[in-house]
Amino acid sequence: EGRGNLLIGAKPARSRLNLQVDLLPGEGFEPMLHDLISLSGTKAAPDGSYRFRLSGSLARPVLR
């Protein structure tokens, strides 16, 4: 699930991101992706989901 805003800039690379993404891994989720998520420092919620925030520009997105 995702929600947020994408502010379109004069040039696509300058468009601004303010997005929140909730990821709930299901059966068959690639184990290597679990390792990648753990490297982000994000902790799982009690239901096993992960919440990420994506901000910055399309040219330089920041994942938190």
Steps between C-alpha positions, in 0.01 A plus 500: 500500500628846422383856544640849475573774252700543184551867415572521129792728415579689181742215425413145612827463694403801715163353600470462878405180682319473832383139516433243770511134404385209717638162396356176636709206376288200413562137421768465235665833586861485380729429803771730360252788519457432873877545533484826304219631721699417814791706364270803488462489878122489473336280764195291427167601653317239712311383188830444314467805275767760433443873454728710282499867413622612159587868466730724300487540125462248221865568418610442862244300696559436871370183668444520876 
